[in-house]
Structures are given as structure tokens and as C-alpha cells.
Amino acid sequence: MTHLQSHLSRRAFLKGAAVTGTGLILPNWGGLAHARTAAEEVIKNKKRCILLWMNGGASQIDTFDMKSGRTTGGPFRPIQSKVTGLQVCEYLPKMAAIADKLAVIRSMKTQSPDHPDGIYHMHTCYKMSERTPHPEIGSVIAKFNGNPDSDLPSFVRMGSTGNGGAGYLGPKYEPFGLGRDGRMPYFTTSYLKEEADKKRADLFRLVEDEFAVDHKATPYESHRVAKERAWRLLKAKGVFDTSKDWPAAKERYGDTEIGRGCFMARKLVEAGIPFVEVGQENYDSHADNFVCHKGNMQCLDPAWSTLLIDLEDRGLLQDTLVIWMGEVGRTPSINNRAGRDHFINAWTIVLAGGGIRGGQVFGATDADGRTVKDNPVSEGDLFATIYKTLGIDYRTKHYHGVRPVWLTPEGAKPVTELL
């Protein structure tokens, strides 16, 4: 009787499993039909996205919306970029030289002024205060542009980034985190021999499959999915090894965390990962704003510019959207600590590649940068633009329980001038 139960359990396990091209057996929780459909969509649409996240909120007036000669302008000097009418900060000379690749949105007008709310809002295009757990942009792109048959994760991030996760899309689309320097966690190296590791994995799958019959709560599924993703990743983790390539690249990208992160991002999208997020710290400059920004830009400039140049040289930029943004901007006024505080009434985001028309400035602020003068852009408009250029229906409807939820808020619309 015991033998029969074991046989039936194993047969049931295999019936609900899929075999990858590498021979690895994977539980078919999403359904084979859905996996085939998703794979077909990937073939038709291979667009990717890299998000450069300026954690804390970079100052628009000290980067891409200079107000030289005004009381709000600060000490940084503007330099002329490759694009007529677009001046940028003197500490971004490499970006100035390739500004024809950039679409600078100077008219962001958003709703969440604090860090946790702003980070969530600018990763999901919804307020954190809503009861619905909305997915981050990386999870959405992983779902629609990811390859379900790949051993690699579809959503990778490094450093301080989002705080929402996959939300109602479920554990399958949760992010995989690397160190700030792009290195894999120490626990990704198995301490068992390959044969023992395989036996252990098979036993785990059998036990988990039996357990799942009567225990269907999300935390249990999350555990199973996480284990499967980890095993699949171990088969392909060589993609994350930069030990041979980085020594030759670090002079161009800069031997910094953001430099290494941008280099890793390029490698990962080249390997087919559809979404990579790289965080840069220290923009929350309530004091010493200009010291903070000068140091950050001197690291950012070579990393960001080399990333765009390398993507273009490899024929990847046309299908890779690169986003530069944070959760807020900084105040035009300078406080008594030589700092700038949080500001959401008129700030800047930069897009490049992936179907975005470069060499342009969209929107404008007034002379001191205090208000949006032309073409305000909301969180929903930004995300509708991003999703449209990536081939994703920005009004896709999902369900959280029985409640319908749309990918972008009602009234959100793409900024067609950018496309």
C-alpha cells in the first residue's frame, strides 16, 4: 500500500510538471498553455528595461533643469549638451555629449512627497495608502516580457530600490536581489555534491507537492516558488560572474558601485533578463546638497553614459528602455543647511532607448523651477508611456481576489511626443 501511494504521488507530481530545455523538472503552477502563450509573446516582443534609481531623490535644478542666475540656481554651472536648448550640470559632461539619446521630462508633477510612499508610488504608479498590493514596474515587465522557460530570473535589482515587490501578481514575479556591487549572495554556492543536491531537491519537491494538496495559502506557494527559482538560477549563475570582464570595463564605467551596477545591468539584459534595477544612494540631501550631488554625479556620469554607449554599440539600445529617476525631486529653495528638501510639484525624469525619441526636452518649469509651466506629467502618465514603449497594454486588467485592478490609474495616458 505504501509503495502504491508513493507511485501515485510521484505520478501526480510529474503530471503537473514541465521539463525545461536543460532537463530540469519544474512544477507547472502557471499552466502549460499560459507558459506557451507567454513564450510566444517574448518571441514577438523582446524589449527590456533598466531602471537607474536615484534613492532619496536627485535635484532636478542641479542636474537637468538648471536655473543659472536665479536665486534657486545653486553654485553648479550649466554646460551646453549636444542638444540645442538642453543644458546640463557641469558634472555630467559625458551625458551632455550623448544627450541626443535622451528624452528629458522636466514637468513631473506627482503626489507622494515622503520616501516610503514616494518609492512605492514611483515603482507602481499607485499610492501606498491603497489596500491593493500593486506590483512594481519590474514585476510587471517580468510577467509580460519575461521568458518563463529561462533559468535566469526575470527581475533583478541591486542596491536600495523598490519596496512593493510583485504585489497581486504573486511570488513568481518577485525580484532577485544582488549586492550593491552586483555580486551574487554567498548562499548561491551549494555545499553538497551535485548528485546529493539533486536527490535532496527531488525529495523536497515530492514532499511539497503532497503538502500543497491541503495547504494552498500564498506563503506556502511562495516558499515552493522561491526554492525552484533558486535551483534554476544555480544552473545559470555564470551569467552573473564578472570577474573576467570587469577589470577591462571598470575604467570606462568607473570603479564604483553604480559603475559596476550599470556594467552588470548591461550584461544581464544582454543575457535576456527583461528588467534590471540599479540603485544609487545619498540623494536625500537635506544638508550639504551640493557636496552630495557633486560626488554622486562624478560617479554616475561615466557609468550611465557608458551603459548607453555599450547598449547602442551592441544593437541593444533600440530595444532597451533606460529610465533615470527617484521618488521625488528637490526644492528650488536652498535651506539654512545648504540643502534641498523633498519636492513633487515640478521635477525631472530622463528616458533613453527602447523606442523613446531622443534629443528632446518635454515640459517646462517656470523661471525659478517652482511650478510646471507646460505639459505636466503624472505617475500614471509616466507609467503608461513606459509600458506602451515596451509593448505592454497599460490598461491591462488583473484581479485581486474578485476586485478588478488596472495596470495604470484611470485617466493615465502615454506621452505620445516621447515615443
C-alpha positions as CSV (number, residue, x, y, z in Angstrom):
1,M,0.0,0.0,0.0
2,T,2.8,2.4,0.9
3,H,4.5,1.6,-2.4
4,L,1.3,2.3,-4.4
5,Q,0.8,5.7,-2.6
6,S,4.3,6.6,-3.4
7,H,3.9,5.7,-7.0
8,L,0.7,7.7,-7.4
9,S,2.1,10.7,-5.6
10,R,5.2,10.7,-7.9
11,R,2.9,10.3,-11.0
12,A,0.8,13.2,-9.8
13,F,3.8,15.3,-9.4
14,L,5.1,14.6,-12.9
15,K,1.7,15.1,-14.4
16,G,1.7,18.7,-13.0
17,A,5.3,19.4,-14.0
18,A,7.1,20.8,-17.0
19,V,10.5,19.8,-18.3
20,T,12.8,22.7,-19.3
21,G,15.3,22.6,-22.2
22,T,18.0,21.9,-19.7
23,G,16.2,18.8,-18.4
24,L,15.1,20.3,-15.1
25,I,11.7,19.3,-13.9
26,L,9.6,22.3,-12.8
27,P,6.1,22.3,-11.3
28,N,3.6,23.7,-13.8
29,W,1.8,26.1,-11.4
30,G,1.0,28.6,-14.1
31,G,-0.3,26.1,-16.6
32,L,1.4,24.9,-19.8
33,A,-1.0,26.8,-22.0
34,H,-0.2,30.1,-20.3
35,A,3.6,29.3,-20.4
36,R,3.4,28.7,-24.2
37,T,1.4,31.9,-24.7
38,A,3.9,33.9,-22.7
39,A,6.9,32.4,-24.5
40,E,5.3,33.3,-27.9
41,E,4.8,36.9,-26.7
42,V,8.5,37.0,-25.7
43,I,9.5,36.0,-29.2
44,K,7.4,38.8,-30.7
45,N,8.5,41.4,-28.1
46,K,12.0,41.2,-26.7
47,K,12.1,44.7,-25.2
48,R,13.9,45.1,-21.9
49,C,14.2,47.8,-19.3
50,I,16.9,49.1,-17.0
51,L,15.9,51.4,-14.1
52,L,18.6,53.6,-12.6
53,W,17.1,54.5,-9.3
54,M,18.4,57.6,-7.5
55,N,17.5,56.7,-4.0
56,G,16.4,59.7,-1.9
57,G,15.5,61.9,-4.9
58,A,18.0,63.7,-7.1
59,S,17.8,67.5,-7.6
60,Q,16.5,68.5,-11.0
61,I,17.9,72.0,-10.7
62,D,21.4,70.6,-10.1
63,T,21.2,68.1,-13.0
64,F,18.9,68.6,-16.0
65,D,16.8,71.7,-15.2
66,M,19.4,74.3,-14.4
67,K,18.3,77.7,-13.3
68,S,21.6,79.6,-13.7
69,G,21.5,83.2,-12.4
70,R,18.4,82.7,-10.3
71,T,18.3,82.6,-6.5
72,T,17.3,78.9,-6.7
73,G,20.1,78.0,-9.1
74,G,22.9,77.0,-6.7
75,P,26.6,77.0,-7.4
76,F,26.8,74.5,-10.2
77,R,27.4,75.8,-13.7
78,P,25.4,74.7,-16.7
79,I,27.1,73.3,-19.8
80,Q,25.7,73.0,-23.3
81,S,24.8,69.5,-24.3
82,K,24.7,68.0,-27.8
83,V,21.0,69.0,-28.0
84,T,20.1,72.6,-28.7
85,G,18.2,74.1,-25.7
86,L,19.3,71.5,-23.3
87,Q,21.9,72.5,-20.7
88,V,23.0,70.1,-18.0
89,C,25.2,70.3,-14.9
90,E,29.0,70.7,-15.4
91,Y,29.5,67.4,-13.6
92,L,27.7,65.5,-16.3
93,P,29.9,66.2,-19.3
94,K,29.8,62.6,-20.7
95,M,26.0,62.7,-20.5
96,A,26.0,66.1,-22.2
97,A,28.0,64.6,-25.1
98,I,25.3,61.9,-25.8
99,A,22.2,64.0,-25.0
100,D,20.8,63.2,-28.4
101,K,19.9,59.8,-26.9
102,L,17.9,61.4,-24.0
103,A,14.4,62.4,-23.6
104,V,14.3,64.8,-20.6
105,I,10.9,65.2,-18.9
106,R,11.1,68.4,-16.9
107,S,7.4,68.6,-15.9
108,M,6.9,65.7,-13.4
109,K,4.1,66.7,-11.0
110,T,3.4,63.9,-8.5
111,Q,1.6,63.2,-5.3
112,S,3.7,61.4,-2.7
113,P,6.3,63.6,-1.0
114,D,7.8,61.2,1.5
115,H,10.3,58.4,1.0
116,P,8.3,55.2,1.6
117,D,5.2,56.5,-0.1
118,G,7.2,58.0,-3.0
119,I,9.3,54.9,-3.6
120,Y,6.1,52.8,-3.7
121,H,4.3,55.3,-5.9
122,M,7.2,55.7,-8.4
123,H,7.6,52.0,-8.7
124,T,3.9,51.1,-9.0
125,C,2.1,54.3,-10.2
126,Y,-0.3,53.9,-7.3
127,K,-0.4,55.3,-3.8
128,M,0.8,53.1,-0.9
129,S,-2.3,54.0,1.0
130,E,-4.5,51.9,-1.2
131,R,-5.4,48.4,0.1
132,T,-4.5,46.7,-3.1
133,P,-0.9,45.4,-3.1
134,H,0.2,46.8,-6.6
135,P,3.2,45.2,-8.4
136,E,6.4,47.1,-9.1
137,I,7.3,48.0,-12.6
138,G,9.9,45.2,-12.6
139,S,7.3,42.6,-11.7
140,V,5.0,43.8,-14.5
141,I,7.8,43.7,-17.1
142,A,8.9,40.3,-15.8
143,K,5.3,39.0,-16.4
144,F,4.8,40.4,-19.8
145,N,8.3,40.4,-21.3
146,G,9.9,37.6,-19.3
147,N,10.7,34.2,-20.6
148,P,9.1,31.5,-18.4
149,D,11.4,28.9,-19.7
150,S,14.6,30.7,-18.7
151,D,16.7,29.6,-15.8
152,L,17.5,33.2,-15.1
153,P,15.3,35.5,-13.0
154,S,13.2,38.0,-14.9
155,F,13.5,40.8,-12.4
156,V,16.9,41.6,-10.9
157,R,17.9,44.6,-8.7
158,M,20.9,45.9,-6.9
159,G,21.2,48.3,-4.0
160,S,18.3,50.3,-2.4
161,T,15.4,50.2,-4.8
162,G,11.7,49.4,-4.6
163,N,9.6,48.5,-1.6
164,G,6.5,46.9,-3.2
165,G,7.5,43.6,-4.7
166,A,5.3,41.6,-7.0
167,G,2.0,42.6,-5.3
168,Y,-1.0,40.9,-6.7
169,L,1.0,39.2,-9.5
170,G,2.3,36.7,-6.9
171,P,5.6,35.2,-5.9
172,K,6.6,34.1,-9.4
173,Y,7.4,37.7,-10.2
174,E,9.3,38.8,-7.1
175,P,12.7,40.4,-7.6
176,F,16.0,38.7,-7.2
177,G,18.4,40.8,-5.3
178,L,22.2,41.1,-5.9
179,G,24.7,43.0,-3.7
180,R,25.3,46.7,-4.3
181,D,28.4,45.8,-6.2
182,G,26.5,43.3,-8.4
183,R,27.9,40.2,-6.8
184,M,25.8,37.1,-6.1
185,P,24.9,36.3,-2.5
186,Y,27.2,33.9,-0.7
187,F,24.5,31.3,-0.3
188,T,24.2,30.7,-4.1
189,T,27.1,28.2,-3.9
190,S,25.9,24.7,-2.9
191,Y,27.7,22.9,-0.1
192,L,26.6,19.5,-1.4
193,K,27.8,17.4,-4.3
194,E,25.7,17.5,-7.4
195,E,24.2,14.0,-7.0
196,A,23.3,14.6,-3.4
197,D,21.9,18.0,-4.2
198,K,19.6,16.5,-6.9
199,K,18.3,13.8,-4.6
200,R,17.6,16.4,-1.9
201,A,15.7,18.6,-4.4
202,D,13.6,15.7,-5.7
203,L,12.6,14.8,-2.2
204,F,11.7,18.4,-1.4
205,R,9.5,18.6,-4.5
206,L,7.7,15.4,-3.6
207,V,7.0,16.5,0.0
208,E,6.0,20.0,-1.1
209,D,3.6,18.6,-3.7
210,E,1.9,16.4,-1.1
211,F,1.7,19.3,1.3
212,A,0.3,21.6,-1.2
213,V,-2.8,19.4,-1.7
214,D,-4.3,20.6,1.6
215,H,-2.3,23.8,2.1
216,K,-2.9,26.4,-0.6
217,A,-2.0,29.7,1.2
218,T,0.2,32.2,-0.6
219,P,3.2,31.8,1.9
220,Y,3.4,28.1,1.1
221,E,3.4,28.7,-2.6
222,S,6.0,31.5,-2.2
223,H,8.3,29.0,-0.5
224,R,8.0,26.5,-3.2
225,V,8.5,29.1,-6.0
226,A,11.5,30.5,-4.2
227,K,13.2,27.1,-4.0
228,E,12.5,26.3,-7.6
229,R,13.8,29.7,-8.8
230,A,17.0,29.2,-6.7
231,W,17.7,25.8,-8.2
232,R,17.1,27.1,-11.7
233,L,19.4,30.0,-11.0
234,L,22.2,27.8,-9.9
235,K,22.2,26.2,-13.3
236,A,22.8,29.6,-15.0
237,K,24.6,31.7,-12.4
238,G,27.7,32.0,-14.6
239,V,25.9,35.0,-16.2
240,F,26.5,36.9,-13.0
241,D,30.2,36.3,-12.9
242,T,32.0,39.5,-14.0
243,S,35.5,38.5,-12.7
244,K,36.9,38.3,-16.3
245,D,35.1,41.2,-17.9
246,W,35.1,43.8,-15.1
247,P,38.9,44.6,-15.0
248,A,38.8,45.8,-18.6
249,A,35.4,47.7,-18.2
250,K,35.9,49.5,-14.9
251,E,38.0,52.3,-16.3
252,R,35.1,53.3,-18.6
253,Y,32.2,52.7,-16.2
254,G,34.1,53.9,-13.1
255,D,35.3,51.7,-10.3
256,T,32.3,52.5,-8.2
257,E,29.1,50.7,-7.0
258,I,27.0,52.5,-9.6
259,G,29.7,51.8,-12.3
260,R,29.7,48.1,-11.5
261,G,25.9,48.1,-11.3
262,C,25.5,49.6,-14.7
263,F,28.0,47.2,-16.2
264,M,26.1,44.3,-14.6
265,A,22.8,45.6,-15.9
266,R,24.2,45.7,-19.4
267,K,25.4,42.1,-19.1
268,L,22.1,40.9,-17.7
269,V,19.8,42.4,-20.4
270,E,22.3,41.1,-23.0
271,A,21.6,37.7,-21.5
272,G,17.9,38.1,-21.9
273,I,16.8,39.4,-18.5
274,P,13.9,41.8,-19.2
275,F,14.2,44.1,-16.1
276,V,17.2,45.2,-14.1
277,E,17.2,47.9,-11.4
278,V,20.3,49.6,-10.1
279,G,20.2,51.9,-7.1
280,Q,22.5,54.8,-6.3
281,E,22.4,56.2,-2.7
282,N,22.9,59.5,-1.0
283,Y,20.5,61.8,-2.8
284,D,18.4,62.7,0.2
285,S,20.4,65.9,0.6
286,H,18.5,68.0,3.3
287,A,22.0,69.2,4.2
288,D,25.1,69.7,2.0
289,N,23.1,69.2,-1.2
290,F,25.9,70.3,-3.4
291,V,28.6,68.2,-1.8
292,C,26.3,65.1,-2.1
293,H,25.3,65.8,-5.7
294,K,28.8,66.6,-6.9
295,G,30.1,63.3,-5.5
296,N,27.2,61.3,-6.9
297,M,27.3,62.8,-10.4
298,Q,31.0,62.2,-10.7
299,C,30.3,58.5,-10.2
300,L,27.0,58.5,-12.2
301,D,28.3,60.3,-15.3
302,P,30.8,57.7,-16.6
303,A,28.5,54.7,-15.5
304,W,25.3,55.9,-17.1
305,S,26.9,57.3,-20.3
306,T,29.0,54.1,-20.9
307,L,25.9,52.0,-20.3
308,L,24.0,53.8,-23.1
309,I,27.0,53.7,-25.4
310,D,27.6,50.0,-24.9
311,L,24.0,49.2,-25.4
312,E,24.0,51.1,-28.6
313,D,27.2,49.5,-29.8
314,R,25.7,46.1,-29.3
315,G,22.5,46.9,-31.0
316,L,20.5,46.7,-27.8
317,L,19.6,50.3,-27.1
318,Q,16.7,50.4,-29.5
319,D,15.0,47.6,-27.6
320,T,16.2,48.5,-24.1
321,L,14.5,51.4,-22.2
322,V,16.8,53.1,-19.7
323,I,15.0,55.1,-17.0
324,W,16.7,57.6,-14.7
325,M,14.5,58.6,-11.7
326,G,14.0,58.6,-8.0
327,E,11.0,59.0,-5.7
328,V,11.0,62.9,-5.5
329,G,12.8,65.9,-6.7
330,R,14.4,68.6,-4.5
331,T,13.1,72.0,-3.6
332,P,14.2,75.0,-5.7
333,S,14.8,76.9,-2.4
334,I,18.0,76.2,-0.6
335,N,17.6,75.7,3.2
336,N,19.8,77.0,6.0
337,R,21.9,73.8,5.9
338,A,22.9,74.3,2.3
339,G,20.4,71.5,1.5
340,R,17.3,71.0,-0.6
341,D,14.2,69.2,0.8
342,H,11.6,67.0,-0.9
343,F,9.8,68.4,-3.8
344,I,7.0,67.0,-6.0
345,N,5.5,70.0,-7.8
346,A,8.0,70.2,-10.7
347,W,10.8,67.8,-11.2
348,T,12.7,65.8,-13.8
349,I,13.0,62.2,-15.1
350,V,15.1,61.1,-18.0
351,L,14.4,58.3,-20.5
352,A,16.5,56.8,-23.3
353,G,16.3,53.9,-25.8
354,G,13.6,51.3,-26.1
355,G,11.5,53.3,-28.6
356,I,11.8,56.7,-26.9
357,R,12.7,59.6,-29.2
358,G,15.9,61.1,-28.0
359,G,17.3,64.6,-28.3
360,Q,14.3,66.3,-26.8
361,V,13.1,68.1,-23.7
362,F,9.4,67.6,-22.8
363,G,7.6,70.0,-20.5
364,A,9.0,73.1,-18.7
365,T,9.1,74.7,-15.3
366,D,8.9,78.4,-14.5
367,A,12.0,80.6,-14.2
368,D,12.8,79.5,-10.6
369,G,11.7,75.9,-11.0
370,R,8.8,76.2,-8.6
371,T,5.9,75.1,-10.8
372,V,5.2,73.2,-14.0
373,K,4.7,75.8,-16.8
374,D,3.9,73.4,-19.7
375,N,2.8,69.8,-20.1
376,P,2.6,68.3,-16.5
377,V,3.2,64.5,-16.3
378,S,1.7,62.4,-13.6
379,E,2.9,59.0,-12.2
380,G,0.2,57.3,-14.3
381,D,1.2,59.1,-17.5
382,L,4.8,58.2,-17.0
383,F,4.0,54.5,-16.5
384,A,1.6,54.4,-19.4
385,T,4.4,55.8,-21.6
386,I,6.9,53.2,-20.2
387,Y,4.5,50.3,-20.7
388,K,3.5,51.4,-24.2
389,T,7.0,51.7,-25.4
390,L,7.7,48.2,-24.0
391,G,4.8,46.7,-25.8
392,I,2.6,46.3,-22.7
393,D,-1.1,47.3,-22.6
394,Y,-1.1,49.9,-19.9
395,R,-4.8,49.4,-19.3
396,T,-4.5,45.6,-18.7
397,K,-7.0,44.4,-16.1
398,H,-6.0,42.0,-13.3
399,Y,-7.9,40.7,-10.3
400,H,-7.0,41.0,-6.7
401,G,-9.4,38.4,-5.3
402,V,-12.7,39.4,-7.1
403,R,-11.7,43.0,-7.4
404,P,-10.6,44.2,-10.9
405,V,-7.4,46.3,-10.8
406,W,-5.9,48.1,-13.8
407,L,-2.2,48.4,-14.5
408,T,-2.3,52.2,-14.5
409,P,-4.9,54.5,-12.9
410,E,-8.0,55.8,-14.6
411,G,-7.1,58.7,-16.9
412,A,-3.5,57.8,-17.3
413,K,-2.3,58.2,-20.9
414,P,1.1,57.9,-22.7
415,V,3.0,61.0,-23.6
416,T,3.0,60.4,-27.3
417,E,5.6,63.1,-28.0
418,L,8.2,60.9,-26.3
419,L,7.5,57.9,-28.4
